[in-house]
Amino acid sequence: MKDKTWFSSTLLDWNRQSNDRQMPWKGEKDPYLVWLSEIILQQTRVEQGLPYFLRFKEKYPTVKHLAKAPEDDVMRLWQGLGYYSRARNLHHTAKHIASELKGIFPATYHDIVKLKGIGPYTAAAIASFIFGEKQAVVDGNVIRVLARIYGIDLPFDTTEGKKAFSELAQKLISDTHPGEYNQAIMDFGATVCVPANPKCDICPFADKCVAYQENRQEELPVRAKRITKKERFFYYVVLKDNKEIIITKRSANDIWKGLYELPMLESPKAIRKNIGEAVSTFLGKKVKIESYSKPYTQQLTHQTIQSVFIFIDGEDLQNVHIEGAQKVPLKKLPTFAFPKVVHLFLVENSLL
Ligand code: SF4
């Protein structure tokens, strides 16, 4: 292995001389705000996550403010970011810190990683940035950088691969500047050693980087499994009059838990015929379909959601009995958080 000092000093030199990536949470000394930024940025591009971070910081400046907020408000502020379990866990953990830990954020990796919704990556980021603890962050960016520089072709999504990358990252982290090192490797992976067309011509590691020397940047890192996506078919029933509409809250342990939607019939495959019958059975009475929306598709990491919205002819809202349904004034719709497809449908149909 190329020596540790070479790696960390090259990285820290690059950080001090060439890294100009600005983030509002960089240099932040409040663990709550670093935690908030890390949770918002998981699976999210910085440009998309930044306005959310600023809105959360403004509305909930401390963990106690977040702990006191009603869940619906938190979900509404999160709306559009996806991966809603992150918002629920954030809220849950804020309440836990406020009530069980007297509002004081834990100060060690060991204690931080026990909090719900905080995995090893976020715990290492908080522990190193705020408390100067030597815990290496390992995520897709870090794995890509290490796999390329060290020419590691062990699949990173296997138990063996995960262990090997974690051990190597922990060996390489700077003894004296662990927080700066972690921030630097994240920034380096996000701005120089990027997935497609890495900027090898300006890279300080190029003369020793195995991927560059052997022209294998495209091949590394190696993934063992291909993700197969499950397809789901959602049929939403639009039950409304001039003043009110029926909505339901998703409460099962499934995608979009805690968000609102229209009454929905899920089918294991696309319903091509007799959709009127299926909707009548769902509503428990015979209905006549007036029209359908265009199909809406939403890609999630492991699922593809196909949605169609169905308008019912002359519906009388008084006679609708759907479990968990609530009738709300149309003008109140903006106060609820909806999944992206439902939100888009409501906007396109001038309901939001
Ligand atoms: S030389 Fe290219 S592939 Fe190697 S670390 Fe630098 S940017 Fe990444």
Boltz pocket constraint, residues with backbone or C-beta under 6 A from the ligand:
constraints:
  - pocket:
      binder: B
      contacts: [[A, 145], [A, 148], [A, 149], [A, 192], [A, 193], [A, 194], [A, 198], [A, 199], [A, 200], [A, 203], [A, 204], [A, 205], [A, 206], [A, 209], [A, 210], [A, 211], [A, 212], [A, 217]]
      max_distance: 6.0
